Structure formats: C-alpha cells, structure tokens
Amino acid sequence: MNISNFDDLLRAARAQPEPQRLLFVFAHGVLPDDSTPEQRARFEAGEGGALAPLMAVDKAPEELGTFAALVEESRQFGSDWAIVFVASLPGRAGRPPTSKEADQPLQRMIESIKAGSLGSFLPFNRQGEPMLLS
C-alpha cells in the first residue's frame, strides 16, 4: 500500500491480519554544540542539524481519529516538535499488543533516532504528510 498521508497509515494498520499498536516518537531539530559556522548557517536557514526525540506514545489505531487530533494531543505536553516517526507493533493470535509491551520497542525507537538510524520508521511532518529524509 502506498502511504501518501497519515490517514493511509491508519487504514493500512487497521487492515493488517493481526491487531497493531502504533508507536510514535516526536522529535525536533537541534544544532550540536560542536557545529561549524557553516552548519549553524544552514540550521538557521531550516536545513541540517540533528534530530532529538522529545516524547513518545503508543496508540491502537482505533484510538486515533485524525492526524489533527494527534497533533492537538501532543500540544498538551508543551513540546514544539517538527517531525513524528511512526512504527507498528503487531499483535499475536488476534490479541493486540499492550502499552506495557510497547515500552521496550518505543525505547529502541528513541535510541535509533538518537543514533540517526531512521530507515525503519515512517516520518511525518506537522501536516501529516510523509517526509523524505536525507
């Protein structure tokens, strides 16, 4: 299935043979302390930098109505994020994963993002559009 927006992701998660739990890590761009003047200029122009996780949450697809609702919920935590990474955790034997079962995979996601290993996650911007990261 082609994921062209957040709603496509929800439809895909709901259509899986096993119930899913979606994992979200919200992040923003930061400039490392040891950055060069050129890197600083690029960052100030909205390019470059590193991604720093701000918060994480897990949800069953049925708990999510729209991307706007997810954005609104994230505002309750006061963090100004720029990108949200999403992964899916499948259930077994028709039973969805619990939040407790999602804790360790969420921590691994956070560590992967800190390390710059982003290939297994779907990134979305604040408008719910998929992003290509380079």
N, C-alpha and C positions, 0 to 999 in steps of 0.2 A: 504494500500500500504506500502511496506517495503521501508524505506528511507535508502539506503546504501551509498549515496553521495549527494552532493549539486544538481546535475542535476536531481536526483529523486525528490527532494523537489520542484524544478521548475516545473517539469512535473505534480506533484500532485497539485500544486497551480493552474496551468493552466487548469487542468481537473475538478476543482470544479464547481458546478452548478451556484454559484454566483461569480462574479469577486472578486479577492483578492488583498490585499495590504500587502506586506511582510514588517515586522518590524525587524530591525537589531540593536542589541546593541553589540558593540565591547568592549572587556574587556581584562585586563591583570592581572597577579598575583601580589599581594603586600604582604608584611610582616607587620602585625600590630605592632605598637610601643611597645606594652606590651608582645611581644612574648618571649618565653623561649629560652635558648641556644639550646635545642633540636629542637624546632620548627625552629629556624634560620638555623641549620644544614640541616634539611630536606628541607627547602625552597631553600637553596643554592645548594642542590642536585637535584632540579627540582620538589620537591614534597611539598604539603601543601600550606599554605598561604591562602589569601582571594582574591576574585575576585573584581576588581574595574572597573566599567564602564568608558570608555574613550570617546566614541562618539556613536551617534545613527543616523540612517537614515531609511527612509521608501521608498519603491520602488514598483511599479507594476511589476508583474512577466515578463511582456513584455519588461520592461526597462532593464532587466538583460539578458546578453548573456551567460556568463560563470562565474564560480567562480573566475577564474583568473582576469576577468575584474573587479569584485567587490573588490578583493584584491588590484589591481592597483589603483582603485578609492580611496580606503582607504589610500593609501600612500600619496595622495595629502594633507591629513590632518596631516601628520607627526607623527602619533601615532603608536607605536610599540605594536600592540595587539597580544594576544595569542589565543583568542577564540572569536567566534561571536555567539551570541544567536539569534535565529530566531523564530518569531511568525507570525501568519497570521491573518489579519483582513478582515472578509468577507464584501462584499457589500450587497446592498438590491435592490430588484426589477430590477436586471440586471445592476445596476449602481455601479461602483467600489468606494470604499472609497477614499476621497481626502487626500492629505498630511495634511491639517488642521485637518481633522477628525482623523488622526493617531497620532496627537501630544499627546493627553492625554493617549492613550494606550502605547505609547513609554515611557512616563514619569513613568507610572505604572510598565513597564518592568524594567526600570532603578532602581526604588525603590525596586522591588522584588529581583533583582540581588544583590543589596547592602545588603539586608536582608538575602541573602543566600537561597531564595525560588526560585529554578530553575526548578522545576518539569514540568512546562507547556511550556517550551521553548526547541527548538532543538539546541543543541550546536555543532558547527563545529570547527575543528582546521584550521590552515592556509592552509592546503592542500585540504580543502573542504570535509573532512571525518567526519562523525558523531563521537561524543565523548561520553563516559560514564563517568559521574562524580560521585564520591563517597564522 
